[in-house]
Amino acid sequence: DVSIPYDAPAKLAYESSDKSMAYADFKTKFEADAVADVIAKQPIDVSIPYDATAKLAYEASDKSMAYADFKTKYLADAVAEVIAKQPIDVSIPYDATAKLAYEASDKSMAYADFKTKYLADAV
């Protein structure tokens, strides 16, 4: 039989204690302490309210407008800042140099023919 008695932790703790109280009292206290330890380790709510940044900014402001109006403006400004930071496409088309050269040329041939000749000459 490899079963472990339910109160094995309490018995082990009692055996290593000074035995200053009866086992039944020790066991009751041991189990109460164990439950208190588990309860103390339960997760706590550390969530941050959605509008916490607006509230902090409002508290730091001159409070010249109502919080509701401030919050609306603050959030709109925050969204505008995020949008402004979006990447901008700065890619250059492969044939950009050929297009520029064609625009500067006398345009005596069609662009497609000019581009073919220009790229062949460039390589």
C-alpha positions in Angstrom: 0.0 0.0 0.0 1.5 3.3 -1.1 -1.3 5.5 0.0 -0.5 8.6 2.1 -2.8 9.5 5.0 -4.7 12.8 4.6 -3.1 14.3 7.7 0.5 13.2 6.9 1.7 16.8 6.5 0.3 17.7 9.9 1.8 14.5 11.5 5.2 15.3 10.0 5.1 18.9 11.2 3.9 17.8 14.7 6.8 15.3 14.9 9.3 18.1 14.2 7.6 20.5 16.6 8.3 21.1 20.3 5.0 19.2 21.0 3.8 21.9 23.3 0.2 21.2 22.5 -1.9 18.1 21.9 -1.8 16.6 18.3 -5.5 17.3 17.8 -5.0 21.0 18.6 -1.8 21.1 16.6 -3.5 19.5 13.6 -6.4 22.0 13.7 -4.0 25.0 13.9 -1.8 23.5 11.2 -4.7 23.0 8.7 -6.0 26.5 9.5 -2.6 28.0 8.8 -2.3 26.0 5.6 -5.7 27.3 4.4 -4.6 30.8 5.3 -1.4 30.4 3.3 -3.4 29.2 0.3 -5.8 32.1 0.5 -3.0 34.6 0.9 -1.5 33.3 -2.4 -4.8 33.8 -4.4 -4.4 36.1 -7.4 -5.2 39.7 -6.8 -6.7 42.1 -9.3 -4.0 44.2 -10.8 -5.9 45.3 -13.8 -5.7 48.9 -14.9 -8.8 50.8 -15.9 -9.0 51.6 -19.6 -9.1 55.3 -18.9 -6.3 55.4 -16.3 -4.0 57.4 -18.6 -6.7 60.0 -19.2 -7.4 60.2 -15.4 -3.7 60.7 -14.7 -3.4 63.3 -17.4 -6.5 65.1 -16.1 -5.1 65.2 -12.6 -1.9 66.7 -13.9 -3.8 69.3 -16.0 -5.1 72.7 -15.0 -8.6 71.1 -14.9 -10.0 73.9 -17.1 -12.6 71.6 -18.5 -14.9 68.8 -17.2 -13.3 65.4 -17.0 -15.7 63.9 -19.5 -14.7 66.5 -22.1 -11.0 66.2 -21.2 -11.2 62.4 -21.6 -12.9 62.6 -25.0 -10.2 65.0 -26.3 -7.4 63.1 -24.6 -8.4 59.8 -26.2 -8.9 61.5 -29.6 -5.5 63.1 -29.4 -3.9 59.7 -28.4 -5.5 58.0 -31.4 -4.3 60.7 -33.7 -0.7 60.3 -32.4 -0.8 56.6 -33.0 -2.1 57.1 -36.5 0.6 59.6 -37.2 3.2 57.1 -36.2 2.0 54.5 -38.7 4.6 53.5 -41.3 4.8 55.4 -44.5 5.5 53.7 -47.7 8.8 55.2 -49.0 9.5 52.4 -51.5 10.8 53.4 -54.9 9.5 51.6 -57.9 12.2 49.4 -59.7 11.9 51.4 -62.9 11.9 54.9 -61.3 15.3 55.8 -62.8 14.1 54.8 -66.2 11.0 56.9 -65.8 13.1 59.9 -64.7 15.5 59.4 -67.6 12.6 59.1 -70.1 11.0 62.3 -68.8 14.3 64.1 -69.3 14.7 62.6 -72.8 13.4 63.8 -76.2 10.7 61.0 -76.0 11.5 59.9 -79.5 10.5 56.4 -78.7 7.7 54.8 -76.6 8.4 54.5 -72.9 8.4 50.6 -73.0 11.1 50.6 -75.6 13.1 53.3 -73.9 12.9 51.4 -70.6 14.1 48.2 -72.2 17.1 50.0 -73.8 17.8 52.0 -70.6 17.9 49.0 -68.4 20.0 47.0 -70.8 22.5 49.9 -71.0 22.5 50.3 -67.2 23.5 46.7 -66.7 
